[in-house]
Amino acid sequence: MTDMTGKKAIVVGGTSGIGAAVADVLAERGAEVLRASRATGLDVSDGAALSSWIAQQGPVDHLVFTAGSQAPGGVIASLDLDAARAAFDTKFWGSIRTAQAAAPHLREGGTITFTSGFLARRTVPGTFAKTAMNAALEASAKILAKELAPIRVNVVSPGLTDTDAYAGMEAEAREQMFDGAASVLPAGRVAQPRDVAAGHLFAIETLSVTGAVIDIDGGALIN
């Protein structure tokens, strides 16, 4: 277990789901963790306010962005493009805007870790919005890894994960969904938030990893 005492991390989306799990594992290792989200009043679509807030935190070591996992589904013929654009603006442009604001404040050895999703590279009809924003994020992270070097920039790409994002479903339907997915995944299970957080921790701790996409999808991409 790496000791992160004296390190400071910002986790955007850190008050729930995968982000909360990332914040927890960093804190367990001794890092000072700033958990930011809409619930704490952070609006990643407001560039000026975002830049001001990040600057106020002083020098930081690690930025993790997990916000914006929701997007409208449906085939392109009937997709609500305004809702799709809003989702893209939050997850993709929110990620890029936050990285741009944080980069000047990252200490030597600093990292930026984004969160995409396996639909970036899995063709599933009816998932246009999620596929587009996740694929854009994965491609852009490789550019940022070059442009922002020696800051290391990586992406963690989870598959179906048992988070409170599905809390609105009836318990029986949610259980059936997870059981059905687990039955066909090579790993035999869907991910828990801490499984995905382990990928973020790997990206932060492994000094030779940059420009990488780390898949934590139970084998969904090889099915």
Residue frames as a rotation matrix with the C-alpha (Angstrom) as fourth column:
MET 1
0.579 0.815 0.000 0.00
0.815 -0.579 0.000 0.00
0.000 0.000 -1.000 0.00
THR 2
-0.308 -0.699 0.646 1.53
0.682 -0.636 -0.362 3.30
0.663 0.329 0.672 -1.12
ASP 3
-0.082 0.202 -0.976 1.68
0.867 -0.469 -0.170 5.97
-0.492 -0.860 -0.136 1.56
MET 4
-0.065 0.147 0.987 0.14
0.765 -0.628 0.144 9.18
0.641 0.764 -0.072 0.18
THR 5
0.475 0.164 -0.864 0.59
0.793 -0.507 0.339 11.25
-0.382 -0.846 -0.371 3.30
GLY 6
-0.290 -0.566 -0.771 1.30
0.197 -0.824 0.531 14.84
-0.936 0.001 0.351 2.28
LYS 7
-0.933 0.038 0.357 -0.37
0.356 -0.028 0.934 14.42
0.046 0.999 0.013 -1.12
LYS 8
-0.423 0.833 -0.358 -3.50
-0.273 -0.494 -0.826 16.30
-0.864 -0.251 0.436 -2.12
ALA 9
-0.897 0.193 0.399 -6.11
0.440 0.492 0.751 14.99
-0.051 0.849 -0.526 -4.55
ILE 10
-0.481 0.820 -0.310 -9.22
-0.726 -0.571 -0.384 16.48
-0.492 0.041 0.870 -6.12
VAL 11
-0.863 0.318 0.394 -11.93
0.439 0.856 0.271 13.98
-0.251 0.407 -0.878 -7.03
VAL 12
-0.652 0.679 -0.337 -14.65
-0.737 -0.671 0.075 15.54
-0.175 0.297 0.939 -9.18
GLY 13
0.149 0.743 -0.653 -17.71
-0.567 0.605 0.559 13.36
0.810 0.287 0.511 -8.74
GLY 14
-0.644 -0.685 -0.342 -16.29
-0.126 0.535 -0.835 12.27
0.755 -0.495 -0.431 -5.41
THR 15
-0.595 0.464 0.656 -19.49
-0.796 -0.232 -0.559 12.31
-0.107 -0.855 0.507 -3.37
SER 16
0.435 0.774 0.461 -21.10
-0.632 0.627 -0.455 9.18
-0.641 -0.094 0.762 -4.82
GLY 17
0.985 0.152 -0.084 -20.52
-0.165 0.672 -0.721 5.99
-0.053 0.724 0.687 -6.77
ILE 18
0.573 -0.818 0.050 -17.13
0.721 0.474 -0.505 5.37
0.390 0.325 0.862 -8.33
GLY 19
0.120 -0.534 0.837 -15.88
-0.050 -0.845 -0.532 8.82
0.991 0.023 -0.128 -7.37
ALA 20
0.633 0.163 0.757 -16.65
-0.736 -0.178 0.654 8.24
0.241 -0.970 0.007 -3.70
ALA 21
0.948 -0.308 0.079 -14.79
0.273 0.917 0.290 4.93
-0.162 -0.253 0.954 -3.84
VAL 22
0.304 -0.869 0.389 -11.76
0.582 -0.153 -0.798 6.62
0.754 0.470 0.459 -5.42
ALA 23
0.199 -0.181 0.963 -11.82
-0.525 -0.850 -0.051 9.33
0.828 -0.495 -0.264 -2.75
ASP 24
0.897 0.197 0.397 -12.06
-0.443 0.427 0.788 6.66
-0.014 -0.882 0.470 -0.06
VAL 25
0.781 -0.625 -0.020 -9.05
0.622 0.780 -0.069 4.64
0.059 0.042 0.997 -1.24
LEU 26
0.086 -0.757 0.648 -6.92
0.309 -0.598 -0.739 7.76
0.947 0.264 0.182 -1.60
ALA 27
0.373 0.121 0.920 -7.89
-0.713 -0.597 0.368 8.91
0.593 -0.793 -0.136 1.90
GLU 28
0.998 0.019 0.068 -7.11
-0.056 0.798 0.600 5.46
-0.043 -0.603 0.797 3.30
ARG 29
0.422 -0.901 0.098 -3.59
0.837 0.345 -0.425 5.90
0.349 0.261 0.900 1.99
GLY 30
-0.060 -0.436 -0.898 -3.21
0.859 -0.480 0.176 9.19
-0.508 -0.761 0.404 3.80
ALA 31
-0.700 -0.195 0.687 -3.95
0.610 -0.662 0.435 11.69
0.370 0.724 0.583 1.03
GLU 32
-0.581 0.578 -0.574 -5.85
0.012 -0.699 -0.715 14.89
-0.814 -0.422 0.399 1.64
VAL 33
-0.715 0.389 0.581 -8.90
0.699 0.374 0.610 14.45
0.020 0.842 -0.539 -0.57
LEU 34
-0.694 0.550 -0.464 -11.19
-0.421 -0.834 -0.358 17.20
-0.584 -0.053 0.810 -1.84
ARG 35
-0.589 0.594 0.548 -14.51
0.722 0.691 0.027 15.67
-0.363 0.411 -0.836 -2.89
ALA 36
-0.682 0.315 -0.661 -16.27
-0.393 -0.919 -0.032 17.90
-0.617 0.238 0.750 -5.39
SER 37
-0.714 0.537 0.449 -19.54
0.700 0.559 0.444 17.48
-0.012 0.631 -0.775 -7.26
ARG 38
-0.367 0.695 0.618 -22.82
0.067 -0.643 0.763 19.19
0.928 0.322 0.189 -8.00
ALA 39
0.498 0.583 -0.641 -23.81
0.633 0.260 0.729 18.18
0.592 -0.769 -0.239 -4.47
THR 40
-0.002 -0.579 -0.815 -21.01
0.917 -0.327 0.230 20.38
-0.400 -0.747 0.532 -3.10
GLY 41
0.622 0.385 -0.682 -21.86
0.165 -0.916 -0.366 23.24
-0.766 0.115 -0.633 -5.45
LEU 42
-0.470 -0.850 -0.238 -19.25
-0.144 -0.192 0.971 22.65
-0.871 0.491 -0.033 -8.16
ASP 43
0.736 0.677 0.031 -20.49
-0.012 0.059 -0.998 23.32
-0.677 0.734 0.052 -11.70
VAL 44
-0.182 -0.906 0.382 -17.98
0.443 0.272 0.854 22.00
-0.878 0.325 0.352 -14.25
SER 45
0.214 0.310 0.926 -19.80
0.974 -0.135 -0.180 23.86
0.069 0.941 -0.331 -17.02
ASP 46
0.995 0.089 0.048 -18.86
0.081 -0.986 0.147 27.22
0.061 -0.143 -0.988 -15.48
GLY 47
0.435 -0.900 0.034 -15.26
0.633 0.278 -0.723 27.65
0.641 0.336 0.690 -16.58
ALA 48
-0.058 -0.472 0.880 -14.51
-0.280 -0.838 -0.468 30.81
0.958 -0.274 -0.084 -14.61
ALA 49
0.559 0.338 0.757 -15.95
-0.807 0.011 0.590 29.48
0.191 -0.941 0.279 -11.34
LEU 50
0.968 -0.217 -0.127 -14.22
0.226 0.973 0.056 26.13
0.111 -0.083 0.990 -11.85
SER 51
0.202 -0.952 0.231 -10.82
0.455 -0.117 -0.883 27.73
0.867 0.283 0.409 -12.47
SER 52
0.016 -0.134 0.991 -11.25
-0.638 -0.764 -0.093 29.98
0.770 -0.631 -0.097 -9.45
TRP 53
0.830 0.368 0.419 -12.20
-0.556 0.491 0.670 27.09
0.041 -0.789 0.613 -7.18
ILE 54
0.794 -0.582 -0.177 -9.27
0.526 0.803 -0.281 24.93
0.306 0.130 0.943 -8.28
ALA 55
0.001 -0.822 0.569 -6.82
0.135 -0.564 -0.815 27.82
0.991 0.077 0.111 -7.84
GLN 56
0.321 0.213 0.923 -8.11
-0.788 -0.481 0.385 28.32
0.526 -0.850 0.013 -4.30
GLN 57
0.994 0.085 -0.062 -7.15
-0.043 0.865 0.500 24.75
0.096 -0.494 0.864 -3.40
GLY 58
0.383 -0.923 0.050 -3.47
-0.753 -0.280 0.596 25.53
-0.536 -0.265 -0.802 -3.89
PRO 59
-0.411 -0.610 -0.677 -0.97
-0.880 0.459 0.122 23.08
0.236 0.646 -0.726 -5.36
VAL 60
0.574 0.595 0.562 -2.40
-0.663 0.741 -0.107 19.57
-0.480 -0.312 0.820 -5.80
ASP 61
-0.513 -0.810 0.285 -0.90
-0.539 0.562 0.627 16.23
-0.668 0.168 -0.725 -6.78
HIS 62
-0.920 0.211 0.331 -3.74
0.360 0.790 0.496 14.30
-0.157 0.576 -0.802 -8.40
LEU 63
-0.441 0.841 -0.315 -6.93
-0.820 -0.520 -0.240 15.11
-0.365 0.153 0.918 -10.27
VAL 64
-0.902 0.285 0.323 -9.57
0.359 0.913 0.195 12.42
-0.240 0.292 -0.926 -10.81
PHE 65
-0.578 0.751 -0.320 -12.72
-0.799 -0.601 0.033 13.09
-0.168 0.275 0.947 -12.82
THR 66
-0.939 0.291 0.185 -15.61
0.297 0.955 0.006 10.62
-0.175 0.061 -0.983 -12.49
ALA 67
-0.377 0.850 -0.369 -18.63
-0.141 -0.447 -0.884 12.90
-0.916 -0.281 0.288 -12.97
GLY 68
-0.138 0.437 -0.889 -21.19
-0.887 -0.454 -0.085 12.78
-0.441 0.776 0.451 -15.75
SER 69
-0.883 -0.263 0.389 -21.89
-0.128 0.932 0.339 9.08
-0.451 0.249 -0.857 -16.24
GLN 70
-0.069 0.959 0.276 -25.53
0.408 0.279 -0.869 9.61
-0.910 0.052 -0.411 -17.25
ALA 71
-0.839 -0.094 -0.535 -26.62
-0.422 -0.508 0.751 10.09
-0.343 0.856 0.387 -20.86
PRO 72
0.200 0.980 -0.025 -29.89
-0.748 0.136 -0.650 9.58
-0.633 0.148 0.760 -22.75
GLY 73
-0.659 -0.345 0.668 -30.30
0.091 0.845 0.526 6.32
-0.746 0.408 -0.526 -24.64
GLY 74
0.477 0.878 0.038 -32.12
0.049 0.016 -0.999 5.57
-0.878 0.478 -0.036 -27.84
VAL 75
0.027 -0.417 0.909 -31.46
0.947 0.302 0.110 5.18
-0.321 0.857 0.403 -31.54
ILE 76
-0.812 -0.514 -0.278 -30.26
0.420 -0.844 0.333 8.25
-0.406 0.154 0.901 -33.39
ALA 77
-0.610 0.626 0.487 -33.55
0.463 -0.217 0.859 8.65
0.643 0.749 -0.157 -35.28
SER 78
0.466 0.882 0.073 -35.39
0.377 -0.273 0.885 9.49
0.800 -0.385 -0.459 -32.06
LEU 79
-0.149 -0.624 -0.767 -32.57
0.975 0.037 -0.219 10.58
0.165 -0.781 0.603 -29.74
ASP 80
0.920 0.363 -0.148 -33.06
0.390 -0.885 0.255 13.83
-0.039 -0.292 -0.956 -27.82
LEU 81
0.249 -0.903 0.350 -30.01
0.720 -0.070 -0.690 15.64
0.648 0.424 0.633 -29.16
ASP 82
0.294 -0.113 0.949 -30.29
-0.436 -0.900 0.028 18.50
0.851 -0.422 -0.314 -26.69
ALA 83
0.886 0.043 0.462 -30.12
-0.443 0.371 0.816 16.04
-0.136 -0.928 0.348 -23.80
ALA 84
0.739 -0.662 0.124 -27.27
0.672 0.713 -0.200 14.21
0.044 0.232 0.972 -25.51
ARG 85
0.192 -0.673 0.714 -25.35
0.282 -0.660 -0.697 17.45
0.940 0.335 0.063 -25.94
ALA 86
0.560 0.069 0.826 -25.90
-0.680 -0.531 0.505 18.35
0.474 -0.844 -0.250 -22.28
ALA 87
0.948 -0.228 0.221 -24.49
0.050 0.794 0.606 14.97
-0.313 -0.564 0.764 -21.22
PHE 88
0.478 -0.801 0.360 -21.52
0.779 0.198 -0.595 15.41
0.405 0.565 0.719 -23.57
ASP 89
0.314 -0.326 0.892 -20.90
-0.172 -0.943 -0.284 18.90
0.934 -0.065 -0.352 -22.21
THR 90
0.783 0.017 0.622 -20.81
-0.621 -0.038 0.783 17.59
0.037 -0.999 -0.019 -18.64
LYS 91
0.818 -0.438 0.373 -18.68
0.212 0.832 0.513 14.49
-0.535 -0.340 0.774 -19.07
PHE 92
0.392 -0.711 0.584 -16.41
0.904 0.180 -0.388 15.32
0.171 0.680 0.713 -22.02
TRP 93
0.172 -0.335 0.926 -16.06
0.204 -0.908 -0.366 19.08
0.964 0.252 -0.087 -21.85
GLY 94
0.890 0.139 0.434 -16.30
-0.386 -0.278 0.880 18.98
0.243 -0.950 -0.194 -18.06
SER 95
0.743 -0.666 0.059 -13.34
0.570 0.677 0.466 16.59
-0.351 -0.313 0.883 -17.98
ILE 96
0.097 -0.736 0.670 -11.30
0.888 -0.239 -0.392 18.70
0.449 0.633 0.631 -20.40
ARG 97
0.441 0.136 0.887 -12.22
-0.073 -0.980 0.186 22.00
0.895 -0.147 -0.422 -18.74
THR 98
0.980 -0.063 0.189 -11.24
-0.185 0.063 0.981 20.64
-0.074 -0.996 0.050 -15.32
ALA 99
0.495 -0.851 0.174 -7.94
0.833 0.522 0.182 19.27
-0.245 0.055 0.968 -16.61
GLN 100
0.136 -0.413 0.900 -7.14
0.604 -0.686 -0.406 22.61
0.785 0.599 0.157 -18.26
ALA 101
0.653 0.199 0.731 -7.86
-0.344 -0.782 0.519 24.47
0.675 -0.590 -0.442 -15.02
ALA 102
0.962 -0.203 0.183 -5.94
-0.089 0.399 0.913 22.03
-0.258 -0.894 0.366 -12.81
ALA 103
0.681 -0.721 0.129 -2.82
0.641 0.502 -0.581 21.42
0.353 0.478 0.804 -14.91
PRO 104
0.166 -0.687 0.708 -1.02
-0.084 -0.725 -0.684 24.65
0.983 0.054 -0.178 -13.87
HIS 105
0.311 0.040 0.950 -1.55
-0.901 -0.304 0.308 23.74
0.301 -0.952 -0.058 -10.21
LEU 106
0.978 0.032 -0.205 -0.30
0.008 0.981 0.192 20.14
0.207 -0.189 0.960 -10.33
ARG 107
0.492 -0.841 0.225 2.95
-0.649 -0.183 0.738 19.47
-0.580 -0.510 -0.636 -8.50
GLU 108
-0.310 -0.707 -0.635 5.86
-0.921 0.388 0.018 17.51
0.234 0.591 -0.772 -9.98
GLY 109
-0.999 -0.047 0.020 4.74
-0.050 0.985 -0.167 13.92
-0.012 -0.168 -0.986 -10.41
GLY 110
-0.429 0.903 -0.023 1.12
-0.571 -0.290 -0.768 14.99
-0.700 -0.316 0.640 -10.79
THR 111
-0.923 0.197 0.331 -1.54
0.360 0.749 0.556 12.96
-0.138 0.632 -0.763 -12.53
ILE 112
-0.381 0.890 -0.250 -4.90
-0.875 -0.434 -0.215 13.42
-0.300 0.137 0.944 -14.22
THR 113
-0.969 0.114 0.218 -7.19
0.155 0.971 0.183 10.41
-0.191 0.211 -0.959 -14.45
PHE 114
-0.469 0.844 -0.260 -10.44
-0.877 -0.409 0.254 10.48
0.108 0.347 0.931 -16.40
THR 115
-0.588 0.387 0.710 -13.28
-0.027 0.868 -0.495 7.95
-0.808 -0.310 -0.500 -16.36
SER 116
-0.667 0.369 -0.647 -14.85
-0.733 -0.167 0.660 6.76
0.136 0.914 0.382 -19.61
GLY 117
0.129 0.723 0.679 -16.80
-0.607 0.599 -0.522 3.53
-0.784 -0.345 0.516 -20.17
PHE 118
-0.500 -0.451 0.740 -16.58
0.151 0.795 0.587 0.34
-0.853 0.405 -0.329 -22.20
LEU 119
0.520 0.760 0.391 -19.18
0.570 0.033 -0.821 1.59
-0.636 0.649 -0.416 -24.69
ALA 120
0.328 -0.502 -0.800 -16.43
-0.584 -0.773 0.246 3.78
-0.742 0.387 -0.548 -26.13
ARG 121
-0.568 -0.647 -0.508 -15.23
-0.814 0.347 0.467 0.65
-0.126 0.679 -0.724 -27.95
ARG 122
-0.793 0.422 0.439 -18.29
0.351 0.906 -0.238 -1.60
-0.498 -0.034 -0.866 -27.91
THR 123
-0.868 0.482 -0.117 -20.90
-0.381 -0.497 0.780 -1.17
0.318 0.721 0.615 -30.63
VAL 124
-0.679 0.719 -0.147 -24.33
0.656 0.506 -0.560 -1.30
-0.328 -0.477 -0.816 -29.02
PRO 125
-0.495 0.561 0.664 -27.32
0.414 -0.520 0.748 0.22
0.764 0.644 0.025 -30.86
GLY 126
0.575 0.817 0.035 -29.10
0.432 -0.340 0.835 2.85
0.695 -0.465 -0.549 -28.82
THR 127
0.566 -0.436 -0.699 -26.01
0.719 -0.152 0.678 4.05
-0.402 -0.887 0.228 -26.97
PHE 128
0.432 -0.401 0.807 -24.89
0.672 -0.453 -0.585 6.82
0.601 0.796 0.074 -29.31
ALA 129
0.753 -0.093 0.652 -24.48
-0.316 -0.919 0.234 9.50
0.577 -0.382 -0.722 -26.64
LYS 130
0.804 -0.468 0.366 -22.45
-0.259 0.277 0.925 7.38
-0.534 -0.839 0.101 -24.23
THR 131
0.518 -0.629 0.579 -20.31
0.798 0.599 -0.063 5.94
-0.307 0.495 0.813 -27.02
ALA 132
0.544 -0.277 0.792 -19.55
0.468 -0.684 -0.560 9.36
0.697 0.675 -0.242 -28.49
MET 133
0.751 -0.242 0.614 -18.56
-0.526 -0.781 0.336 11.10
0.398 -0.575 -0.714 -25.26
ASN 134
0.742 -0.503 0.444 -16.51
-0.127 0.544 0.829 8.18
-0.659 -0.672 0.339 -23.92
ALA 135
0.518 -0.561 0.646 -14.69
0.848 0.433 -0.305 7.61
-0.109 0.706 0.700 -27.22
ALA 136
0.629 -0.260 0.732 -13.91
0.137 -0.890 -0.435 11.33
0.765 0.374 -0.525 -27.47
LEU 137
0.819 -0.294 0.493 -12.54
-0.573 -0.353 0.740 11.32
-0.043 -0.888 -0.457 -23.93
GLU 138
0.658 -0.592 0.465 -10.29
0.319 0.779 0.539 8.31
-0.682 -0.207 0.702 -24.51
ALA 139
0.461 -0.484 0.744 -8.87
0.836 -0.044 -0.547 9.76
0.298 0.874 0.385 -27.71
SER 140
0.678 -0.143 0.721 -8.35
-0.111 -0.990 -0.091 13.19
0.726 -0.018 -0.687 -26.19
ALA 141
0.916 -0.336 0.217 -6.57
-0.203 0.078 0.976 11.83
-0.345 -0.938 0.003 -23.12
LYS 142
0.453 -0.786 0.421 -3.77
0.834 0.540 0.110 10.53
-0.314 0.302 0.900 -25.34
ILE 143
0.318 -0.298 0.900 -3.28
0.497 -0.756 -0.426 14.01
0.808 0.582 -0.093 -26.77
LEU 144
0.806 0.035 0.591 -3.23
-0.407 -0.692 0.596 15.52
0.430 -0.721 -0.544 -23.29
ALA 145
0.840 -0.537 0.075 -0.69
0.317 0.600 0.734 12.93
-0.440 -0.593 0.674 -22.14
LYS 146
0.108 -0.797 0.594 1.66
0.970 -0.047 -0.240 14.33
0.219 0.602 0.768 -24.80
GLU 147
0.217 0.031 0.976 0.82
0.282 -0.959 -0.032 18.00
0.935 0.282 -0.217 -24.38
LEU 148
0.767 0.191 0.613 0.86
-0.466 -0.492 0.736 18.07
0.441 -0.850 -0.288 -20.58
ALA 149
0.636 -0.595 -0.491 3.85
0.651 0.755 -0.071 15.77
0.413 -0.275 0.868 -20.03
PRO 150
-0.783 -0.402 -0.475 5.44
-0.216 0.891 -0.399 15.13
0.584 -0.210 -0.784 -17.57
ILE 151
-0.319 0.783 0.533 1.97
-0.823 0.050 -0.566 15.22
-0.470 -0.620 0.629 -15.98
ARG 152
-0.998 0.000 0.070 0.63
0.029 0.907 0.420 11.72
-0.064 0.421 -0.905 -16.54
VAL 153
-0.310 0.934 -0.179 -2.85
-0.903 -0.348 -0.253 11.47
-0.298 0.083 0.951 -18.07
ASN 154
-0.998 0.009 -0.064 -4.81
-0.007 0.967 0.255 8.23
0.065 0.255 -0.965 -18.13
VAL 155
-0.196 0.980 -0.022 -8.37
-0.904 -0.172 0.391 6.93
0.379 0.096 0.920 -18.45
VAL 156
-0.888 0.099 0.449 -10.15
-0.140 0.872 -0.469 4.21
-0.438 -0.479 -0.761 -16.49
SER 157
-0.501 0.702 -0.506 -12.88
-0.754 -0.067 0.653 2.53
0.425 0.709 0.563 -18.53
PRO 158
-0.728 0.265 0.633 -15.42
-0.355 0.643 -0.678 0.62
-0.587 -0.718 -0.373 -16.42
GLY 159
-0.753 0.629 -0.195 -18.13
0.156 0.459 0.875 -1.72
0.639 0.628 -0.443 -17.60
LEU 160
0.332 0.935 0.123 -21.41
-0.058 -0.109 0.992 -2.20
0.942 -0.336 0.018 -15.78
THR 161
-0.776 -0.621 -0.106 -20.76
0.143 -0.010 -0.990 -1.23
0.614 -0.784 0.096 -12.15
ASP 162
0.078 0.829 -0.554 -23.04
0.820 0.263 0.508 -1.68
0.567 -0.494 -0.659 -9.15
THR 163
-0.928 -0.371 -0.041 -23.44
0.341 -0.798 -0.496 1.93
0.152 -0.474 0.867 -8.03
ASP 164
-0.391 0.806 -0.444 -26.25
0.459 -0.247 -0.854 4.14
-0.798 -0.537 -0.273 -6.79
ALA 165
-0.818 0.116 -0.563 -26.72
-0.516 -0.578 0.632 5.32
-0.252 0.808 0.533 -10.37
TYR 166
-0.655 0.580 -0.485 -29.21
-0.044 0.611 0.790 2.44
0.754 0.539 -0.374 -10.57
ALA 167
-0.958 0.248 -0.145 -30.94
0.170 0.084 -0.982 3.26
-0.232 -0.965 -0.122 -7.28
GLY 168
-0.497 0.808 -0.317 -34.01
-0.794 -0.570 -0.211 4.47
-0.351 0.146 0.925 -9.15
MET 169
-0.405 0.327 -0.854 -34.70
-0.501 0.702 0.507 0.96
0.765 0.633 -0.120 -10.47
GLU 170
0.697 0.630 0.344 -36.89
-0.676 0.414 0.610 -1.46
0.242 -0.657 0.714 -8.58
ALA 171
0.054 -0.764 0.643 -34.71
-0.858 0.294 0.422 -3.72
-0.511 -0.574 -0.640 -6.45
GLU 172
0.356 0.141 0.924 -35.79
0.102 0.977 -0.189 -6.91
-0.929 0.162 0.333 -8.24
ALA 173
0.984 0.029 0.177 -35.17
0.180 -0.100 -0.979 -5.45
-0.011 0.995 -0.103 -11.70
ARG 174
0.523 -0.848 0.088 -31.77
-0.838 -0.530 -0.127 -4.14
0.155 -0.007 -0.988 -10.63
GLU 175
0.019 -0.499 0.867 -30.78
-0.595 0.691 0.411 -7.52
-0.804 -0.523 -0.284 -9.21
GLN 176
0.648 0.285 0.706 -31.91
0.336 0.725 -0.601 -9.29
-0.683 0.627 0.374 -12.37
MET 177
0.941 -0.327 -0.088 -29.88
-0.256 -0.516 -0.817 -6.87
0.222 0.791 -0.570 -14.50
PHE 178
0.177 -0.936 0.304 -26.69
-0.982 -0.145 0.125 -7.43
-0.073 -0.321 -0.944 -12.50
ASP 179
0.074 -0.110 0.991 -27.20
-0.291 0.948 0.127 -11.20
-0.954 -0.298 0.038 -12.29
GLY 180
0.876 0.314 0.367 -27.87
0.248 0.360 -0.900 -11.41
-0.415 0.878 0.237 -16.02
ALA 181
0.733 -0.668 -0.123 -24.74
-0.589 -0.534 -0.607 -9.41
0.340 0.518 -0.785 -16.84
ALA 182
0.031 -0.758 0.651 -22.61
-0.907 0.253 0.338 -11.46
-0.421 -0.601 -0.680 -14.44
SER 183
0.449 0.235 0.862 -23.78
-0.080 0.971 -0.223 -14.69
-0.890 0.031 0.455 -16.03
VAL 184
0.912 -0.067 0.405 -22.32
0.409 0.221 -0.885 -13.76
-0.030 0.973 0.229 -19.42
LEU 185
0.697 -0.709 0.105 -19.19
-0.687 -0.703 -0.185 -11.85
0.205 0.056 -0.977 -18.37
PRO 186
0.281 -0.676 -0.681 -15.92
0.017 0.713 -0.701 -13.82
0.960 0.185 0.212 -18.42
ALA 187
-0.694 -0.572 0.437 -15.15
-0.378 -0.227 -0.898 -12.53
0.613 -0.788 -0.058 -14.92
GLY 188
-0.416 0.607 -0.677 -18.48
0.625 0.732 0.272 -13.90
0.660 -0.310 -0.684 -13.68
ARG 189
0.021 0.410 -0.912 -19.40
0.913 -0.379 -0.150 -10.70
-0.407 -0.830 -0.382 -11.85
VAL 190
0.589 0.121 0.799 -20.15
0.456 -0.866 -0.204 -7.04
0.668 0.485 -0.565 -12.39
ALA 191
-0.465 -0.880 0.095 -17.76
0.462 -0.333 -0.822 -4.52
0.755 -0.338 0.561 -10.90
GLN 192
0.528 0.441 -0.726 -18.14
0.846 -0.347 0.405 -2.87
-0.073 -0.828 -0.556 -7.54
PRO 193
0.966 -0.110 0.233 -17.07
-0.057 -0.973 -0.224 0.78
0.251 0.203 -0.946 -7.15
ARG 194
0.554 -0.809 0.196 -13.86
-0.500 -0.136 0.855 -0.18
-0.666 -0.572 -0.480 -5.34
ASP 195
0.322 -0.419 0.849 -12.90
0.690 0.718 0.092 -2.47
-0.648 0.556 0.521 -8.25
VAL 196
0.646 -0.013 0.763 -12.95
0.643 -0.529 -0.553 0.55
0.411 0.849 -0.333 -10.54
ALA 197
0.930 -0.318 0.186 -11.25
-0.368 -0.796 0.480 2.72
-0.004 -0.514 -0.858 -7.93
ALA 198
0.461 -0.795 0.394 -8.38
0.225 0.534 0.815 0.21
-0.858 -0.287 0.425 -7.97
GLY 199
0.340 -0.296 0.893 -7.87
0.940 0.068 -0.335 1.13
0.039 0.953 0.301 -11.63
HIS 200
0.833 -0.027 0.553 -7.65
0.022 -0.996 -0.082 4.82
0.553 0.081 -0.829 -10.76
LEU 201
0.796 -0.561 0.226 -5.18
-0.336 -0.101 0.936 4.00
-0.503 -0.822 -0.269 -8.02
PHE 202
0.365 -0.654 0.663 -3.08
0.726 0.645 0.237 1.96
-0.582 0.395 0.710 -10.48
ALA 203
0.518 -0.126 0.846 -2.96
0.691 -0.522 -0.500 4.92
0.504 0.844 -0.183 -12.87
ILE 204
0.893 -0.154 0.423 -1.90
-0.327 -0.868 0.374 7.26
0.310 -0.472 -0.825 -10.06
GLU 205
0.705 -0.583 0.405 0.72
-0.320 0.248 0.914 4.98
-0.633 -0.774 -0.012 -8.52
THR 206
0.445 -0.529 0.723 2.34
0.693 0.714 0.096 3.45
-0.568 0.458 0.684 -11.60
LEU 207
0.173 -0.427 -0.888 4.94
-0.054 -0.904 0.425 5.97
-0.984 -0.025 -0.179 -12.71
SER 208
-0.831 -0.556 -0.002 5.44
-0.051 0.073 0.996 4.56
-0.554 0.828 -0.090 -16.21
VAL 209
-0.339 0.794 0.505 1.76
0.915 0.402 -0.018 4.60
-0.217 0.456 -0.863 -17.18
THR 210
-0.367 0.330 -0.869 0.50
-0.135 -0.944 -0.302 7.54
-0.920 0.006 0.391 -19.24
GLY 211
-0.468 0.296 -0.832 -1.80
-0.879 -0.246 0.407 7.85
-0.084 0.923 0.376 -22.24
ALA 212
-0.981 0.034 -0.190 -3.35
0.016 0.995 0.097 4.51
0.193 0.092 -0.977 -21.26
VAL 213
-0.017 0.992 0.123 -6.93
-0.865 -0.076 0.495 3.27
0.501 -0.098 0.860 -21.13
ILE 214
-0.929 -0.321 0.186 -7.38
-0.366 0.716 -0.595 0.84
0.058 -0.620 -0.782 -18.26
ASP 215
-0.195 0.902 -0.386 -10.33
-0.528 0.236 0.816 -1.51
0.827 0.363 0.430 -18.79
ILE 216
-0.959 0.068 0.274 -12.23
-0.208 0.487 -0.848 -2.76
-0.192 -0.871 -0.453 -15.75
ASP 217
-0.301 0.860 -0.412 -15.22
-0.950 -0.231 0.210 -4.30
0.085 0.454 0.887 -17.48
GLY 218
0.129 0.356 0.926 -15.36
-0.561 0.796 -0.228 -7.93
-0.818 -0.490 0.302 -16.37
GLY 219
-0.691 -0.457 0.560 -14.27
0.206 0.618 0.758 -8.94
-0.693 0.639 -0.333 -19.88
ALA 220
0.341 0.931 -0.128 -17.16
0.146 -0.187 -0.972 -7.23
-0.929 0.312 -0.199 -21.67
LEU 221
0.332 -0.244 -0.911 -14.93
-0.804 -0.579 -0.137 -6.10
-0.494 0.778 -0.388 -24.54
ILE 222
-0.749 -0.632 -0.197 -13.78
-0.644 0.625 0.441 -9.64
-0.155 0.457 -0.876 -25.30
ASN 223
-0.278 0.744 0.607 -17.27
0.017 0.636 -0.772 -11.14
-0.960 -0.205 -0.189 -25.27
